[in-house]
Structure formats: structure tokens, C-alpha cells
């Protein structure tokens, strides 16, 4: 029986050593993961600090800082809120084009987004022209009716005067 016990102990020792090695590997990988996370966090903080400095300088100079398709632009104009709204529309259109397409080239995405925006503009102009034409027709009709009613009213007043 003592011979059986020795092999079992001998087998247990490598298992314990293996567990200790695995524990060290896990610990080392956890440390590496934490170090990587810390590096990423520091990079994000540094980038945020640089962005805020850049944004402050831009704002002090009268520029509006906008983010369009992950690119930062410093734009100038009379209405910062309007510029931000336009930038938001362009960003949203580029992201929609990118989501529906397979291209990753930002220039190509920008051109496709511009074509979509131009298409929307053309459709809205056509609708405006149609509505403006309809309004002009209605205005002409109303003026014609008003003229007819004015003529009838003049006739009635002249009849009352004469009569």
C-alpha cells in the first residue's frame, strides 16, 4: 500500500504545481489586461484634454468645433447653433450611408452622403415649386372672385342709389 500512496502524492504534486502555474498565468494575464486598460484610459484622458484645449482655443477665436464622421472640424459662422445643426445632419447622413453600404472610404461615404442630400434638396425644391404654383393659381382665383364680387356689389349699390 505505501507504494500506491507515493504515486498518488507524486501525481498530486504536479497538479498542484500546474494549478500554481495557471494561477500565475491568470494573474499575469490579469495584470496585462489591467495595464492595457490603464494605457487606454490614459490615452483617452490625454485625447480628451487635448480636445478640450483645442476646443477652447477654437471657441475663443469664434470657431465652432464640430465632429462629422469621427473627424473634428473648426468652422466659423454667425450662428453656432445652426452650424452644429448642419454638422449633425451631415454626420447622420454619412453614418446612414456607411451603415447601408460596404465602403469604408470616408471620401466615398462623403460623396454618397452629398448625393443623398442633393437628392433631398432637389425633391424639396420641386415640391416647393409645385406648392408655389398652386398658391399662385389660388391667389389668381381669389382675386378673380373678389373682382366679380366687387362688380356685383357696385351694381347693387348703384341700383339702390337709383331706386
C-alpha positions as CSV (number, residue, x, y, z in Angstrom):
1,X,0.0,0.0,0.0
2,X,2.7,2.5,0.7
3,X,3.7,2.2,-2.9
4,X,0.3,3.2,-4.1
5,X,0.3,6.2,-1.8
6,X,3.6,7.6,-3.3
7,X,2.4,7.7,-6.9
8,X,-0.8,9.4,-5.8
9,X,1.2,12.0,-3.9
10,X,3.6,12.3,-6.8
11,X,0.6,12.8,-9.1
12,X,-0.9,15.4,-6.8
13,X,2.3,17.5,-6.7
14,X,2.3,18.1,-10.5
15,X,-1.4,19.0,-10.3
16,X,-0.7,21.5,-7.5
17,X,2.3,22.9,-9.5
18,X,0.1,23.1,-12.6
19,X,-2.6,24.9,-10.6
20,X,0.0,27.3,-9.2
21,X,1.4,27.9,-12.7
22,X,-2.2,28.5,-14.0
23,X,-2.8,30.9,-11.1
24,X,0.4,32.8,-12.1
25,X,-0.6,32.8,-15.8
26,X,-4.1,34.1,-14.9
27,X,-2.5,36.7,-12.6
28,X,0.0,37.8,-15.3
29,X,-2.8,38.0,-17.9
30,X,-5.0,40.0,-15.5
31,X,-2.1,42.3,-14.8
32,X,-1.5,42.7,-18.6
33,X,-5.2,43.4,-19.2
34,X,-5.3,46.0,-16.4
35,X,-2.1,47.6,-17.7
36,X,-3.7,47.7,-21.2
37,X,-6.9,49.2,-19.8
38,X,-4.9,51.8,-17.9
39,X,-3.0,52.7,-21.1
40,X,-6.2,53.1,-23.0
41,X,-7.8,55.2,-20.2
42,X,-4.7,57.4,-20.1
43,X,-4.8,57.8,-23.8
44,X,-8.5,58.7,-23.8
45,X,-7.9,61.2,-21.0
46,X,-4.9,62.8,-22.8
47,X,-7.0,62.9,-26.0
48,X,-9.9,64.5,-24.1
49,X,-7.6,67.0,-22.6
50,X,-6.1,67.9,-26.0
51,X,-9.6,68.1,-27.5
52,X,-10.8,70.4,-24.8
53,X,-7.7,72.6,-25.2
54,X,-8.3,72.7,-29.0
55,X,-12.0,73.3,-28.5
56,X,-11.3,76.2,-26.0
57,X,-8.8,77.8,-28.4
58,X,-11.3,77.4,-31.3
59,X,-14.2,78.8,-29.2
60,X,-12.1,81.7,-28.1
61,X,-11.3,82.5,-31.7
62,X,-15.0,82.4,-32.6
63,X,-15.0,79.0,-34.3
64,X,-17.4,76.2,-33.7
65,X,-15.9,72.8,-33.1
66,X,-18.0,70.0,-34.7
67,X,-17.5,66.3,-35.2
68,X,-18.5,64.9,-38.5
69,X,-17.9,61.2,-39.2
70,X,-15.3,61.0,-36.5
71,X,-13.4,64.0,-37.8
72,X,-13.1,67.2,-35.9
73,X,-13.7,70.5,-37.8
74,X,-13.4,74.1,-36.7
75,X,-16.0,76.1,-38.5
76,X,-16.8,79.8,-38.4
77,X,-20.2,81.4,-38.9
78,X,-22.7,83.9,-37.5
79,X,-24.9,81.2,-35.8
80,X,-23.0,78.5,-33.9
81,X,-26.2,76.5,-33.2
82,X,-27.1,76.5,-36.9
83,X,-23.6,75.3,-37.8
84,X,-23.9,72.5,-35.2
85,X,-27.3,71.5,-36.6
86,X,-25.9,71.3,-40.1
87,X,-22.9,69.3,-39.0
88,X,-25.2,66.9,-37.2
89,X,-27.3,66.4,-40.3
90,X,-24.2,65.7,-42.4
91,X,-22.8,63.4,-39.8
92,X,-26.1,61.5,-39.6
93,X,-26.3,61.2,-43.4
94,X,-22.8,59.9,-43.6
95,X,-23.4,57.3,-40.9
96,X,-26.6,56.2,-42.6
97,X,-24.8,55.8,-46.0
98,X,-22.0,53.9,-44.3
99,X,-24.4,51.6,-42.5
100,X,-26.2,50.7,-45.7
101,X,-23.1,50.3,-47.8
102,X,-19.9,48.3,-47.8
103,X,-17.4,51.1,-48.4
104,X,-15.1,52.2,-45.7
105,X,-13.5,55.1,-47.6
106,X,-14.6,58.2,-45.9
107,X,-14.3,60.3,-49.1
108,X,-16.6,57.9,-50.9
109,X,-19.1,58.0,-48.0
110,X,-19.0,61.8,-48.0
111,X,-19.7,61.9,-51.8
112,X,-22.6,59.4,-51.4
113,X,-24.0,61.4,-48.5
114,X,-23.7,64.6,-50.5
115,X,-25.6,63.0,-53.4
116,X,-28.3,61.9,-51.0
117,X,-28.5,65.4,-49.5
118,X,-28.6,66.9,-53.1
119,X,-31.4,64.5,-54.0
120,X,-33.4,65.5,-50.9
121,X,-32.8,69.2,-51.8
122,X,-34.0,68.7,-55.4
123,X,-37.1,66.9,-54.3
124,X,-37.9,69.6,-51.8
125,X,-37.4,72.4,-54.4
126,X,-39.7,70.6,-56.8
127,X,-42.3,70.3,-54.0
128,X,-41.9,74.0,-53.2
129,X,-42.2,75.0,-56.8
130,X,-45.4,72.9,-57.1
131,X,-46.8,74.4,-53.9
132,X,-45.9,77.9,-55.0
133,X,-47.5,77.4,-58.4
134,X,-50.7,76.1,-56.7
135,X,-50.6,79.1,-54.4
136,X,-50.3,81.4,-57.3
137,X,-53.3,79.8,-59.0
138,X,-55.4,80.1,-55.8
139,X,-54.3,83.7,-55.4
140,X,-55.4,84.4,-59.0
141,X,-58.7,82.6,-58.4
142,X,-59.3,84.6,-55.2
143,X,-58.5,87.9,-56.9
144,X,-60.9,87.0,-59.8
145,X,-63.7,86.1,-57.4
146,X,-63.0,89.3,-55.4
147,X,-63.2,91.3,-58.6
148,X,-66.5,89.6,-59.5
149,X,-68.0,90.2,-56.1
150,X,-66.8,93.8,-56.2
151,X,-68.5,94.2,-59.5
152,X,-71.8,92.7,-58.1
153,X,-71.6,94.9,-55.1
154,X,-71.2,98.0,-57.2
155,X,-74.2,97.0,-59.3
156,X,-76.3,96.5,-56.2
157,X,-75.2,99.9,-54.7
158,X,-76.0,101.7,-57.9
159,X,-79.4,100.1,-58.1
160,X,-80.2,101.2,-54.6
161,X,-78.9,104.7,-55.4
162,X,-81.1,104.9,-58.5
163,X,-84.1,103.3,-56.9
